[in-house]
Amino acid sequence: MKLRTPKPGRSHVARLAIPAALLLAYGGSFGATPAKSPLAPPPGIQDAARLAAGGMLPPGTPLHNPYGGDATVARAGAALFTSMNCDGCHGADASGWVGPDLGDGRWRYGGSDTDVFRSIFYGRPKGMPAFGGVVGADGVWVLITYLRSLPAPADEPTESWPQR
């Protein structure tokens, strides 16, 4: 059985293709900062649940919803919620279906704006996809503004079960 060896010129082309693509992506210089895209990740979020090299977490910055309380943005968020098929899991008006109710004030991974941002932008295990690559940080804030505009439920969510 004879092993096939690559022709001399082909392996050199393959070795140069990846570095050439990286050079193009970084504007020809590895020291240069790539241009910001509209879907660039948000500022670093400090996450104590992650394993930190040397025991030092990277610095995080507080996230702030720039649209908080804006009714026009909330209406746009309702349209985005439907167009991104969020209602396919979370039901009409985010009232819950396969995915949890997003208007009842109960949050599995925390209900602060930063926690909800993480859930939408980066996704969560067991079903919540990461939408940050599709809608970007701005789109996530629009969705959060919509979720915050939802009316409180008529029945209070169960906080604990009564002891018998």
C-alpha positions in Angstrom: 0.0 0.0 0.0 1.5 3.3 -1.1 0.8 6.4 1.0 -0.2 9.5 -1.0 2.0 12.5 -0.3 0.8 16.0 -1.1 2.3 17.8 -4.0 5.0 20.3 -2.8 3.1 23.5 -3.6 -0.2 22.6 -2.0 0.8 22.3 1.7 2.4 25.7 1.5 -0.8 27.3 0.2 -2.8 25.8 3.0 -0.3 27.0 5.6 -0.5 30.5 4.2 -4.3 30.7 3.9 -5.1 30.9 7.6 -2.6 33.7 8.4 -3.7 35.6 5.3 -7.3 35.5 6.4 -6.3 36.7 9.9 -4.3 39.6 8.4 -7.3 40.6 6.3 -9.6 40.4 9.3 -7.3 42.5 11.5 -6.6 45.2 8.8 -3.2 43.9 7.9 -1.7 44.3 11.4 -2.0 42.1 14.5 -1.4 45.1 16.6 -4.3 47.1 15.2 -7.7 47.0 16.7 -10.4 45.5 14.4 -13.2 47.9 13.4 -16.2 47.7 15.8 -19.1 45.9 14.3 -22.7 46.7 15.4 -22.8 43.3 17.0 -19.7 43.7 19.1 -19.9 42.1 22.5 -20.8 44.4 25.5 -18.2 45.6 27.9 -16.7 42.9 30.1 -19.2 41.4 32.6 -17.6 40.2 35.8 -18.9 36.7 36.5 -18.0 35.1 39.8 -19.4 31.8 38.6 -16.4 31.4 36.2 -13.0 29.9 37.0 -10.5 32.8 37.1 -6.9 32.2 36.2 -4.7 33.1 39.2 -7.9 33.8 41.2 -8.3 37.2 39.4 -11.6 37.8 37.6 -11.3 40.2 34.6 -12.6 43.6 35.4 -16.3 44.0 34.7 -18.3 47.1 34.0 -21.9 47.7 35.2 -24.4 47.4 32.4 -27.1 50.0 32.2 -30.2 49.8 30.0 -30.1 53.0 27.9 -33.8 52.6 27.0 -35.3 51.9 30.5 -38.9 53.0 30.7 -39.2 54.3 27.1 -42.6 53.2 25.9 -41.7 53.6 22.2 -38.7 51.3 22.6 -40.9 48.8 24.6 -43.3 48.6 21.6 -40.3 48.0 19.3 -39.2 45.3 21.7 -42.6 43.6 21.5 -42.2 43.5 17.7 -38.6 42.2 18.0 -39.8 39.6 20.5 -42.2 38.3 17.9 -39.9 38.6 14.9 -37.1 36.7 16.7 -39.6 34.0 17.5 -39.1 34.4 21.3 -42.8 33.8 21.5 -42.2 30.3 20.1 -40.9 29.3 23.5 -42.0 32.0 25.9 -45.6 32.3 24.6 -47.6 35.2 23.4 -46.9 38.4 25.5 -44.0 36.5 27.1 -46.6 34.7 29.4 -44.8 31.4 29.3 -45.2 28.2 27.3 -42.2 25.8 26.8 -40.0 28.5 28.2 -40.7 30.3 31.4 -43.1 33.3 31.8 -40.9 36.4 31.5 -43.4 38.8 33.1 -44.1 37.2 36.4 -41.0 38.5 38.2 -39.4 35.1 38.8 -36.0 34.7 37.2 -34.0 31.5 37.3 -30.7 33.2 36.7 -31.4 36.6 38.4 -33.8 39.4 37.5 -31.5 42.4 37.4 -31.0 44.1 34.0 -27.4 42.7 33.9 -28.6 39.1 34.7 -31.4 39.3 32.0 -28.9 40.8 29.6 -26.5 37.8 30.1 -29.4 35.3 29.6 -30.4 36.8 26.3 -27.0 37.8 25.0 -25.0 34.7 25.9 -27.9 32.2 26.3 -28.4 29.6 29.1 -28.0 25.9 29.4 -30.8 23.6 28.5 -32.7 25.6 26.0 -32.0 29.3 25.9 -30.0 30.2 22.7 -27.6 33.1 22.7 -29.1 35.9 20.7 -26.3 38.4 21.1 -24.8 37.5 17.8 -28.0 38.1 16.0 -29.5 41.2 17.7 -26.4 42.7 19.3 -26.2 44.5 22.7 -28.6 47.2 21.5 -31.3 44.6 20.5 -31.0 42.9 23.8 -31.6 46.2 25.6 -34.7 46.7 23.5 -36.0 43.3 24.4 -35.3 44.0 28.1 -37.2 47.3 27.9 -40.2 45.3 26.5 -40.0 42.7 29.3 -39.9 45.4 31.9 -43.0 47.0 30.4 -45.1 43.9 30.9 -47.9 44.3 33.4 -47.5 42.4 36.7 -49.6 39.2 36.8 -53.0 39.2 38.5 -51.9 36.4 40.8 -48.6 36.7 42.8 -46.1 34.1 41.8 -45.5 31.4 44.3 -42.5 32.2 46.4 -42.5 29.1 48.6 -44.7 26.1 49.2 -46.7 26.0 52.4 -45.5 23.4 55.0 -47.9 20.6 55.9 
